[in-house]
Amino acid sequence: MIGISIANSLGFTGPSVLPDASSQAYFAATGITGATQQAAIDNLVKGLKADGLWSKMKAVYPFVTDNRNLLGYTEDFSNAAWTKESATITSNSVIAPNGTTTADTFTATATNALHYLSQNVSITTGNIITFSCYVKNNGGNFVQLVAGASDFIPISPYQNFNLQTGTLASGNITNSTITNVGNGWFRITSNLTCTSTGTASFFIVPILNGITGRVDAFTGDGTSGIYIWGAQLELGSTATTYQPIATTQQAFIASQFKFNLVNPVDSDAAFRLVFNGGWTHSSNGATPNGTNGYADTKLNPSLASIAASSMHISTYLRTNNDGVYCDIGAYDGNPANYQISTYARISNICYVDLGAQLQTRQTYANTDSSGYYVASRTANNVLKAFKNNNLKATNTNTNTASMLSKNIFISANNDTAGTVTQFSTRQQAFATIGDGLTDTEAANLYTRVQAYQTALSRQV
């Protein structure tokens, strides 16, 4: 009898580490398969449930991604993200190595000209990155991997092939390999050690009927070329399992960041994030541009059955700066009404609101905006502000305002009459919204979240 372990298929091993059902639902929705990311999420979910915190959460935004591929449109070389020179692309025309009809045909169209595809990617000094893609002969004379003038790896008489970087890139290409993966397909890889920071142009160059070693003049006949599929650029010196990116790399990460861990359904009713304006998404979190970037949680606390006397918000920030930046908030413009907000650092002061601003606003000295902020109201006359498991301020004035009925925004304030103000530039790495937390629950939340961030190597 042959069986398949669900735990093993999700990157877990051992009889006692089967992922929680909530974790599995999140993995299925986001498409996250990385073992590190799955383990971090599952441990977080199990910890929140063990501490009795899960039932108090309306929304949990982990900002987690398992993105490895820095390229975009990795199976659509006809897209404008790829620069084409003296070539045409016929999309979805060939059976790819994975058995789907998603490989493209690259046809050289000019004589005595360089034929190539290229895409620009930012690189950083000191990084080692690996470039790879799958190719198959379609009419050339021989196959050869060229990665720099002195790095030739000849294989069978089909066609030349070249992976290289453009003049904007600075670094040395080494360790070129080519692997036969069957049915005429080869996976070709090269490493680049970056010696400068900037934009690199990564080229895929089929050499058709050319001279060995030459990359400047080739003959195209309008019919010959290559089949191509699965381009990948990644940090590290090893080409890992190919990860398809159907759109841009940023869109791929945002599509994983948007899900609410508590209810990972792609709908407004499930309080998924909708990113607006300019953002930069990475494995460390989501960074707004400070001018028009914000995320709408679609969570209206009044409609989500959050009581005015029992609410919490939290945000994990990885940026230390000072400015009028709302890190999470909603406000109707009347300071006598309920306001929800955290401003981590304005002139070295942290401002917190969960109730009427005039009655219950909390402030405390804060010279570093990075860290984990929790604001919790457990009664009309009990509002507490925590940072990194430290109680920073308590306000016992009685809040008399009823719950605000507006969507809560992350990295900006959902302000008066539907305007968006006080855009933040601070990197967000975690946020929650839900019912009020006791001191012990706030401490346990910090412990679980900090362990989660540490597992992802982005703790502050």
Summary of the structure (lengths in Angstrom):
residues: 460
radius of gyration: 26.1
end to end distance: 48.6
largest distance: 82.9
contacts: 1644
relative contact order: 0.14
helix: 15%
strand: 40%
